[in-house]
Each structure stands twice: as C-alpha cells, then as structure tokens.
Amino acid sequence: MAKQMKTDSDTIPGEVDAMSFEAAMAELEAIVQNLEGGQVDLDASIALYSRGALLKRHCETKLNAASEKVEKIVADSAGNAQATEPADIQ
C-alpha cells in the first residue's frame, strides 16, 4: 500500500488561514456561483476550484474547532445547572 506524502497543497495558505469563517464562506459561495454560471474558461475554472477546495477545508476546520468548544449544561432533577460537559455533536 502506497504511503501518502503531505504536499504543499495539503496546507492552507496563511492568507486563507487568517480569514474569518464568514469571509471564507462568502468567497466560497462566489466561487460556486462563478463555476455554476459556466462563463469561466477551463484554466480559470481549475484555479477557482483549487481555491474553493482550500476555502472549504478552512471552513470545515473552523466549524470543527467551534463544535469542540460547544458545551451543554447538565441539569439536576430540579432543573438546576450542575456542570458543563463537552457537547456530543455528530
């Protein structure tokens, strides 16, 4: 079985990594609209697709980090908050 090597394309560039989730999603939505419109030539489409893949991975990373921070409040039988524990989000 071939061992998969990490390449430069596996890392998120600093300028994408610095983007907020909302900014990355807005750019990703614009890319999808451009690609779906069919008015972009092949080379530009490939570049847009590559950029979109980076933005998608960045958004997924941000969402995963946020979901790990979400906590739920555990209540006792009287309804009083007792403790927090990591949310079981899946």
C-alpha positions as CSV (number, residue, x, y, z in Angstrom):
1,M,0.0,0.0,0.0
2,A,1.4,3.4,-1.0
3,K,2.2,5.8,1.8
4,Q,0.6,9.2,1.3
5,M,3.0,12.1,1.5
6,K,2.0,15.5,2.7
7,T,2.4,18.1,-0.1
8,D,2.1,21.9,-0.1
9,S,-1.5,21.5,-1.4
10,D,-2.3,19.8,1.9
11,T,-1.6,23.0,3.9
12,I,-3.8,26.1,4.0
13,P,-2.1,29.2,2.9
14,G,-1.6,31.9,5.6
15,E,-4.0,34.4,3.8
16,V,-6.8,31.8,3.8
17,D,-6.0,30.7,7.3
18,A,-6.3,34.3,8.6
19,M,-9.8,34.6,7.1
20,S,-12.9,34.5,9.3
21,F,-15.4,31.7,8.7
22,E,-17.9,34.3,7.3
23,A,-15.4,35.8,4.8
24,A,-14.3,32.3,3.7
25,M,-17.9,31.2,3.2
26,A,-18.7,34.4,1.2
27,E,-15.8,33.8,-1.1
28,L,-16.6,30.1,-1.5
29,E,-20.2,31.0,-2.4
30,A,-19.0,33.4,-5.0
31,I,-16.7,30.8,-6.5
32,V,-19.5,28.3,-6.7
33,Q,-21.7,30.8,-8.5
34,N,-19.0,31.6,-11.0
35,L,-18.4,27.9,-11.7
36,E,-22.1,27.1,-11.9
37,G,-22.5,30.0,-14.3
38,G,-20.3,28.3,-16.9
39,Q,-18.8,31.6,-18.1
40,V,-15.3,30.9,-16.8
41,D,-12.7,29.3,-19.1
42,L,-11.0,26.0,-18.2
43,D,-7.8,27.4,-16.7
44,A,-9.7,29.9,-14.5
45,S,-12.2,27.1,-13.5
46,I,-9.3,25.0,-12.3
47,A,-7.8,27.8,-10.3
48,L,-11.2,28.7,-8.8
49,Y,-11.9,25.0,-7.9
50,S,-8.5,24.8,-6.2
51,R,-9.2,28.0,-4.2
52,G,-12.6,26.7,-3.4
53,A,-11.2,23.5,-2.0
54,L,-8.9,25.4,0.3
55,L,-11.7,27.6,1.5
56,K,-13.9,24.6,2.1
57,R,-11.2,22.9,4.1
58,H,-10.7,26.1,6.1
59,C,-14.4,26.4,6.8
60,E,-14.6,22.8,7.9
61,T,-11.6,23.3,10.3
62,K,-13.3,26.4,11.8
63,L,-16.5,24.6,12.3
64,N,-14.8,21.6,13.9
65,A,-13.0,23.9,16.3
66,A,-16.2,25.7,17.2
67,S,-18.1,22.4,17.8
68,E,-15.4,21.2,20.1
69,K,-15.9,24.4,22.2
70,V,-19.7,24.0,22.5
71,E,-20.7,22.8,25.9
72,K,-24.1,21.7,27.2
73,I,-25.4,22.4,30.6
74,V,-26.3,19.3,32.7
75,A,-29.3,19.9,34.9
76,D,-30.3,18.0,38.0
77,S,-33.8,16.7,38.6
78,A,-34.9,20.1,40.0
79,G,-33.7,21.8,36.8
80,N,-30.7,23.5,38.3
81,A,-27.5,23.7,36.4
82,Q,-24.9,21.3,37.8
83,A,-22.0,21.2,35.4
84,T,-20.9,21.5,31.9
85,E,-19.6,18.8,29.6
86,P,-18.5,18.8,26.0
87,A,-21.4,18.6,23.7
88,D,-21.8,15.3,21.8
89,I,-22.2,16.7,18.3
90,Q,-22.0,14.3,15.4
